[in-house]
């Protein structure tokens, strides 16, 4: 065999080997590109270009869910699903808004001795001014209230305003603005059954705990702390809610606070998968008044007492010269009779309730009890005219009544209007 033939064979073998190596490298590159493309399509995140800058739930809401710390490509591929990324985002961008609330009160024990009691709950930062949202029942009766922030700092709190009928309270602390990270209230009217939600709170004192679930139902009602009142439009959830969660925020997947966790249905007092939250729209309506007035200012119709009957509310007592009395609504009639009792003759007063009006509707909406009545009245403003449907002498009559501020609320408004302007 000549030297030329031998060298030609060697070159041929080397050429084949180089070709196989080149083909292998080309296939590897194509497979990597295919894997990256598949990951981007499945998760909605481009790990090579965007990291975690885009919000998988709502890319347009970067102000609500700012980007979390970038994760490596391997972490995205092997450790976190798109659902987990949303869970992580909601927690990392919301947990600093959640506070731990501790209360201390003194109650009378046996033999008039005093016993100290302690309680705890959760809250959410409302503003850089130090306003904290929580449940009324969390701080009710407390002589001392302390708030612990995410950074471990603890501040004494003062009660700014309460609304027992909706179990809402606002307290205030003197923390620095840079220590406070307010929540953003969402629109609870947009919630749907089956939607994923996130509860953050301090169950059993375990700070800033996250539980995840769905909205199980909407428009539930709960008994209020106020007698004969109901909290309406309550959100039912299946996320675990336990003692200490009360007052904590209920978040949606975009990072909006859509409710405040307030109660559980349980025979043991611990989570049974049925929790309840006050909707954010109720909170939005109430909070501004609590901060400004310390209470809810609602119009009055001037009816102090009514008795529930199978036909409606029987008027028992009205304010003298109040809106209802001036409009012509009728209460019980006082009947004076001169009678002899033994050897004495005198005038005796009796109350004839059959002469009183029975309220069966307001603005055409049926009235079955005191809660229906107060809910409709409180949904109006002072100065509004409501059409009160009453049964009088067996006939149905409509009586227009102009609602007014109560005397106490009118005094509050008068003082506010007369405050000097220091600007």
VEXDREN-2710 file (C-alpha; in Angstrom, 1 decimal):
% VEXDREN-2710
k/r/px/py/pz
1/UNK/0.0/0.0/0.0
2/UNK/1.4/3.4/-1.0
3/UNK/2.0/6.2/1.4
4/UNK/-0.6/8.4/-0.4
5/UNK/-3.4/5.8/0.0
6/UNK/-2.7/5.3/3.7
7/UNK/-2.8/9.1/4.4
8/UNK/-6.1/9.4/2.3
9/UNK/-7.8/6.8/4.5
10/UNK/-6.7/8.6/7.7
11/UNK/-8.1/11.9/6.4
12/UNK/-11.4/10.2/5.4
13/UNK/-11.8/8.8/9.0
14/UNK/-11.0/12.1/10.6
15/UNK/-13.5/13.9/8.3
16/UNK/-16.2/11.5/9.3
17/UNK/-15.5/11.9/13.0
18/UNK/-15.6/15.7/12.7
19/UNK/-18.9/15.6/10.9
20/UNK/-20.5/13.4/13.6
21/UNK/-19.3/15.8/16.3
22/UNK/-20.7/18.8/14.4
23/UNK/-24.0/17.1/13.9
24/UNK/-24.2/16.2/17.6
25/UNK/-23.5/19.8/18.7
26/UNK/-26.2/21.1/16.3
27/UNK/-28.8/18.7/17.7
28/UNK/-28.0/19.7/21.3
29/UNK/-28.5/23.4/20.5
30/UNK/-31.8/22.7/18.8
31/UNK/-33.0/20.6/21.8
32/UNK/-32.0/23.4/24.3
33/UNK/-33.9/25.9/22.2
34/UNK/-36.9/23.6/22.0
35/UNK/-36.9/23.2/25.8
36/UNK/-36.6/26.9/26.4
37/UNK/-39.5/27.6/24.0
38/UNK/-41.7/24.9/25.7
39/UNK/-41.0/26.4/29.2
40/UNK/-41.9/29.9/28.0
41/UNK/-45.2/28.7/26.4
42/UNK/-46.2/26.7/29.5
43/UNK/-45.5/29.3/32.2
44/UNK/-45.9/32.6/30.3
45/UNK/-42.4/33.6/31.5
46/UNK/-39.4/33.9/29.3
47/UNK/-36.6/32.8/31.7
48/UNK/-33.8/33.9/29.4
49/UNK/-35.0/37.4/28.7
50/UNK/-37.3/38.6/31.5
51/UNK/-36.5/36.6/34.6
52/UNK/-39.4/37.4/36.9
53/UNK/-40.1/40.9/35.8
54/UNK/-43.5/40.1/34.4
55/UNK/-46.4/39.1/36.6
56/UNK/-47.8/35.7/35.5
57/UNK/-51.2/36.6/36.8
58/UNK/-51.4/40.1/35.4
59/UNK/-48.4/41.6/33.6
60/UNK/-50.0/45.1/33.6
61/UNK/-50.0/45.3/37.4
62/UNK/-46.3/45.6/38.3
63/UNK/-47.2/48.3/40.8
64/UNK/-49.3/45.8/42.8
65/UNK/-46.9/42.8/42.4
66/UNK/-43.4/44.1/41.8
67/UNK/-40.8/41.6/40.6
68/UNK/-39.5/39.2/43.2
69/UNK/-35.8/38.4/43.3
70/UNK/-34.7/36.7/40.0
71/UNK/-34.5/33.0/40.1
72/UNK/-32.1/30.9/38.1
73/UNK/-33.1/29.0/35.0
74/UNK/-32.6/25.7/36.7
75/UNK/-34.9/26.9/39.6
76/UNK/-37.7/27.8/37.2
77/UNK/-37.4/24.5/35.4
78/UNK/-37.0/22.1/38.3
79/UNK/-38.4/23.7/41.4
80/UNK/-41.4/26.2/40.8
81/UNK/-44.5/25.7/38.9
82/UNK/-46.4/28.7/37.5
83/UNK/-49.0/28.3/40.4
84/UNK/-46.2/28.2/42.9
85/UNK/-44.7/31.4/41.5
86/UNK/-48.0/33.2/42.0
87/UNK/-48.1/32.0/45.6
88/UNK/-44.6/33.1/46.2
89/UNK/-45.2/36.5/44.7
90/UNK/-48.4/37.2/46.7
91/UNK/-46.6/36.4/49.9
92/UNK/-43.3/38.1/49.2
93/UNK/-45.1/41.3/48.2
94/UNK/-47.9/41.3/50.8
95/UNK/-46.5/39.9/54.0
96/UNK/-44.9/43.1/55.1
97/UNK/-48.3/44.7/55.1
98/UNK/-49.5/42.2/57.8
99/UNK/-49.1/43.0/61.5
100/UNK/-49.5/41.1/64.7
101/UNK/-51.9/42.6/67.2
102/UNK/-51.8/41.8/70.9
103/UNK/-54.3/43.1/73.5
104/UNK/-54.4/43.2/77.2
105/UNK/-57.5/43.8/79.3
106/UNK/-58.7/43.5/82.9
107/UNK/-61.9/41.7/83.9
108/UNK/-63.7/41.3/87.2
109/UNK/-63.1/37.9/88.7
110/UNK/-64.7/36.2/91.7
111/UNK/-65.0/38.3/94.8
112/UNK/-64.4/41.5/92.8
113/UNK/-60.7/40.7/92.1
114/UNK/-59.3/41.7/88.8
115/UNK/-57.8/39.2/86.3
116/UNK/-55.7/40.2/83.3
117/UNK/-56.6/38.6/80.0
118/UNK/-54.6/38.7/76.8
119/UNK/-55.7/38.3/73.2
120/UNK/-54.1/38.4/69.8
121/UNK/-55.1/38.8/66.2
122/UNK/-54.0/40.2/62.9
123/UNK/-54.2/43.5/61.0
124/UNK/-53.3/45.2/57.7
125/UNK/-51.5/48.5/57.2
126/UNK/-53.8/51.0/55.5
127/UNK/-51.5/54.0/55.0
128/UNK/-48.1/55.5/55.7
129/UNK/-49.9/57.5/58.5
130/UNK/-49.9/54.4/60.7
131/UNK/-53.5/53.4/60.3
132/UNK/-54.1/49.7/60.8
133/UNK/-57.2/47.8/59.8
134/UNK/-58.5/44.9/62.0
135/UNK/-61.6/43.4/63.4
136/UNK/-63.6/45.1/66.1
137/UNK/-63.7/41.9/68.1
138/UNK/-59.9/41.8/68.2
139/UNK/-59.6/45.0/70.1
140/UNK/-63.0/45.2/71.9
141/UNK/-62.6/45.9/75.6
142/UNK/-58.8/46.2/75.4
143/UNK/-57.0/48.5/77.8
144/UNK/-53.7/48.0/76.0
145/UNK/-53.1/47.4/72.3
146/UNK/-49.7/46.7/70.8
147/UNK/-48.8/46.2/67.1
148/UNK/-45.8/44.3/65.9
149/UNK/-44.6/45.0/62.4
150/UNK/-42.8/42.6/59.9
151/UNK/-39.4/43.9/61.1
152/UNK/-40.1/42.9/64.7
153/UNK/-40.7/46.4/66.0
154/UNK/-43.6/46.8/68.4
155/UNK/-45.7/50.0/68.9
156/UNK/-48.5/51.0/71.2
157/UNK/-51.7/51.6/69.3
158/UNK/-54.7/53.9/69.9
159/UNK/-58.2/53.2/68.7
160/UNK/-59.1/55.6/65.9
161/UNK/-62.7/54.4/65.1
162/UNK/-64.9/51.3/65.3
163/UNK/-67.9/49.9/63.5
164/UNK/-69.3/47.0/65.6
165/UNK/-72.1/46.3/63.2
166/UNK/-69.6/45.3/60.5
167/UNK/-66.9/44.1/62.9
168/UNK/-64.4/46.7/61.6
169/UNK/-61.9/48.8/63.5
170/UNK/-59.1/51.2/62.7
171/UNK/-56.2/51.7/65.1
172/UNK/-53.1/53.9/64.7
173/UNK/-49.5/53.5/65.6
174/UNK/-46.6/56.0/65.5
175/UNK/-44.2/54.0/63.2
176/UNK/-42.0/55.7/60.6
177/UNK/-43.5/55.8/57.1
178/UNK/-40.6/53.8/55.7
179/UNK/-41.5/50.9/58.0
180/UNK/-45.1/50.8/56.7
181/UNK/-46.2/49.0/53.6
182/UNK/-49.9/49.6/52.9
183/UNK/-52.2/47.1/51.2
184/UNK/-54.2/48.0/48.1
185/UNK/-57.9/47.5/48.4
186/UNK/-59.5/45.7/45.5
187/UNK/-63.1/45.5/44.2
188/UNK/-64.9/42.6/46.0
189/UNK/-67.8/42.9/43.6
190/UNK/-65.7/41.3/40.9
191/UNK/-65.0/38.1/43.0
192/UNK/-66.2/34.8/41.6
193/UNK/-66.7/31.4/43.3
194/UNK/-63.7/29.2/42.5
195/UNK/-61.3/32.1/42.4
196/UNK/-58.0/31.5/44.2
197/UNK/-57.4/33.5/47.3
198/UNK/-54.6/33.9/49.9
199/UNK/-55.0/34.5/53.6
200/UNK/-52.1/36.0/55.6
201/UNK/-52.2/36.3/59.3
202/UNK/-50.9/35.2/62.7
203/UNK/-52.7/32.0/63.7
204/UNK/-51.8/30.8/67.2
205/UNK/-49.2/33.6/67.2
206/UNK/-47.2/32.2/64.3
207/UNK/-46.5/35.5/62.5
208/UNK/-47.3/36.2/58.8
209/UNK/-48.6/32.7/57.9
210/UNK/-49.9/32.1/54.4
211/UNK/-52.8/29.7/53.6
212/UNK/-54.2/29.2/50.1
213/UNK/-57.7/28.3/49.0
214/UNK/-60.6/29.3/46.8
215/UNK/-63.7/31.3/47.3
216/UNK/-66.3/28.8/48.3
217/UNK/-69.4/31.1/48.2
218/UNK/-70.4/34.7/48.1
219/UNK/-73.0/36.9/49.7
220/UNK/-73.2/35.0/53.0
221/UNK/-74.5/36.7/56.1
222/UNK/-73.1/36.5/59.6
223/UNK/-74.5/37.6/63.0
224/UNK/-73.1/41.0/63.9
225/UNK/-71.7/42.1/67.3
226/UNK/-74.7/44.4/67.4
227/UNK/-78.0/42.8/68.5
228/UNK/-80.4/42.0/65.6
229/UNK/-77.9/43.1/63.0
230/UNK/-76.2/41.0/60.2
231/UNK/-73.0/41.5/58.3
232/UNK/-73.9/41.1/54.6
233/UNK/-72.1/40.1/51.4
234/UNK/-69.6/38.0/53.4
235/UNK/-67.1/36.0/51.5
236/UNK/-66.9/32.2/52.3
237/UNK/-63.4/30.6/51.8
238/UNK/-61.8/27.2/52.3
239/UNK/-58.3/28.5/53.2
240/UNK/-57.3/27.5/56.7
241/UNK/-58.4/30.2/59.2
242/UNK/-57.6/29.7/62.9
243/UNK/-57.6/31.8/66.1
244/UNK/-55.2/34.7/65.5
245/UNK/-56.1/35.1/61.8
246/UNK/-58.9/37.5/62.6
247/UNK/-58.3/40.9/61.1
248/UNK/-55.7/39.7/58.5
249/UNK/-56.0/40.4/54.8
250/UNK/-57.5/38.1/52.2
251/UNK/-55.6/38.7/48.9
252/UNK/-56.4/37.8/45.3
253/UNK/-53.7/36.5/42.9
254/UNK/-52.9/40.0/41.7
255/UNK/-52.0/41.2/45.2
256/UNK/-55.2/43.2/46.0
257/UNK/-56.8/42.9/49.4
258/UNK/-60.3/41.7/48.7
259/UNK/-61.5/41.0/52.2
260/UNK/-60.6/40.8/55.9
261/UNK/-60.7/37.4/57.6
262/UNK/-63.1/37.5/60.5
263/UNK/-64.7/34.2/61.5
264/UNK/-64.7/30.4/61.1
265/UNK/-67.5/27.8/61.3
266/UNK/-66.2/25.1/63.6
267/UNK/-67.3/22.9/66.4
268/UNK/-63.8/22.8/67.9
269/UNK/-62.8/26.5/67.4
270/UNK/-60.2/25.6/64.8
271/UNK/-60.3/25.5/61.1
272/UNK/-62.8/23.2/59.5
273/UNK/-62.4/24.5/56.0
274/UNK/-65.2/27.1/56.3
275/UNK/-63.9/30.6/56.9
276/UNK/-65.5/34.0/56.3
277/UNK/-64.2/37.4/55.3
278/UNK/-65.7/40.9/55.3
279/UNK/-65.6/42.2/51.7
280/UNK/-63.3/45.0/50.7
281/UNK/-66.1/47.1/49.3
282/UNK/-67.6/47.2/52.8
283/UNK/-64.2/48.1/54.3
284/UNK/-63.7/50.9/51.7
285/UNK/-67.1/52.4/52.6
286/UNK/-66.5/52.3/56.4
287/UNK/-62.8/53.1/56.8
288/UNK/-62.9/56.7/55.6
289/UNK/-65.6/57.6/58.1
290/UNK/-63.9/55.8/61.0
291/UNK/-60.7/57.8/60.3
292/UNK/-62.5/61.1/60.0
293/UNK/-65.3/60.7/62.6
294/UNK/-64.3/57.8/64.7
295/UNK/-67.7/56.2/63.9
296/UNK/-70.1/55.6/61.1
297/UNK/-72.3/58.6/60.5
298/UNK/-75.6/57.4/59.0
299/UNK/-79.0/59.1/58.5
300/UNK/-81.8/58.6/61.0
301/UNK/-85.5/58.3/60.4
302/UNK/-86.4/59.1/64.0
303/UNK/-87.8/55.7/65.0
304/UNK/-86.3/54.5/68.3
305/UNK/-88.1/51.2/68.8
306/UNK/-90.1/48.8/66.7
307/UNK/-91.5/45.4/67.3
308/UNK/-91.2/42.7/64.7
309/UNK/-94.5/41.1/63.6
310/UNK/-95.6/38.7/60.9
311/UNK/-96.6/41.8/58.8
312/UNK/-93.6/44.0/59.3
313/UNK/-92.2/46.3/62.0
314/UNK/-94.8/47.8/64.4
315/UNK/-93.7/51.3/65.5
316/UNK/-93.4/51.4/69.3
317/UNK/-91.5/54.7/69.9
318/UNK/-90.5/57.7/67.8
319/UNK/-88.4/60.8/68.5
320/UNK/-90.5/63.9/69.3
321/UNK/-90.3/66.2/66.3
322/UNK/-88.1/63.6/64.5
323/UNK/-88.3/62.9/60.7
324/UNK/-90.8/60.1/61.1
325/UNK/-93.1/62.1/63.4
326/UNK/-93.0/65.2/61.2
327/UNK/-93.8/63.1/58.1
328/UNK/-97.0/61.8/59.8
329/UNK/-96.0/58.2/60.8
330/UNK/-98.0/57.0/63.7
331/UNK/-96.9/55.3/66.9
332/UNK/-99.0/53.8/69.7
333/UNK/-101.9/55.9/71.0
334/UNK/-102.0/56.9/74.6
335/UNK/-105.5/56.4/75.9
336/UNK/-106.6/58.2/79.1
337/UNK/-109.5/56.6/81.0
338/UNK/-111.2/57.7/84.2
339/UNK/-111.9/54.7/86.3
340/UNK/-112.8/53.8/89.8
341/UNK/-110.4/51.5/91.7
342/UNK/-111.8/50.6/95.1
343/UNK/-112.8/53.8/96.8
344/UNK/-110.5/55.9/94.5
345/UNK/-111.4/57.5/91.1
346/UNK/-108.5/58.6/88.9
347/UNK/-107.2/58.9/85.4
348/UNK/-105.4/55.8/84.0
349/UNK/-103.2/55.7/80.9
350/UNK/-103.1/52.7/78.6
351/UNK/-101.2/52.2/75.4
352/UNK/-103.1/51.3/72.3
353/UNK/-100.6/49.6/69.9
354/UNK/-103.3/48.9/67.4
355/UNK/-103.2/52.5/66.4
356/UNK/-99.5/52.3/65.4
357/UNK/-98.3/52.0/61.8
358/UNK/-96.7/48.7/60.7
359/UNK/-93.8/49.3/58.3
360/UNK/-93.8/46.6/55.6
361/UNK/-91.6/48.3/52.9
362/UNK/-89.2/51.1/52.2
363/UNK/-88.8/52.3/48.6
364/UNK/-90.7/49.2/47.5
365/UNK/-88.3/46.8/49.3
366/UNK/-90.0/44.4/51.7
367/UNK/-89.1/44.8/55.4
368/UNK/-89.0/41.5/57.4
369/UNK/-87.0/42.7/60.4
370/UNK/-84.9/45.4/62.0
371/UNK/-81.8/44.5/60.0
372/UNK/-83.7/44.9/56.7
373/UNK/-85.0/48.3/57.9
374/UNK/-81.6/49.6/59.1
375/UNK/-79.7/48.4/56.1
376/UNK/-81.9/50.3/53.7
377/UNK/-81.9/53.5/55.9
378/UNK/-78.1/53.4/56.3
379/UNK/-77.6/53.0/52.6
380/UNK/-78.9/56.6/52.1
381/UNK/-77.5/60.0/52.9
382/UNK/-79.0/62.7/55.1
383/UNK/-81.5/64.7/53.1
384/UNK/-82.6/61.7/51.0
385/UNK/-86.4/61.1/50.8
386/UNK/-87.5/57.5/51.3
387/UNK/-91.0/56.1/50.7
388/UNK/-92.2/54.2/53.7
389/UNK/-94.9/51.7/53.1
390/UNK/-97.1/51.2/56.2
391/UNK/-100.2/49.3/57.1
392/UNK/-102.6/51.7/58.8
393/UNK/-106.2/50.8/59.9
394/UNK/-105.9/47.8/57.6
395/UNK/-105.0/49.9/54.5
396/UNK/-101.6/50.2/52.8
397/UNK/-100.3/53.8/52.7
398/UNK/-97.0/55.3/51.4
399/UNK/-95.5/58.0/53.5
400/UNK/-92.5/60.0/52.2
401/UNK/-89.9/60.7/55.0
402/UNK/-86.9/63.0/54.7
403/UNK/-83.9/61.4/56.5
404/UNK/-81.7/63.6/58.7
405/UNK/-78.5/63.4/60.8
406/UNK/-79.0/62.3/64.4
407/UNK/-78.5/65.0/66.9
408/UNK/-75.1/63.6/68.0
409/UNK/-73.9/63.3/64.4
410/UNK/-75.2/66.8/63.6
411/UNK/-73.1/68.1/66.4
412/UNK/-70.0/66.3/65.1
413/UNK/-70.5/67.8/61.7
414/UNK/-71.1/71.2/63.1
415/UNK/-67.8/71.1/65.0
416/UNK/-65.9/69.9/61.9
417/UNK/-67.4/72.7/59.8
418/UNK/-66.4/75.3/62.5
419/UNK/-62.8/74.0/62.8
420/UNK/-60.3/76.8/62.0
421/UNK/-58.2/76.4/58.8
422/UNK/-54.6/76.5/59.9
423/UNK/-53.2/76.3/56.4
END
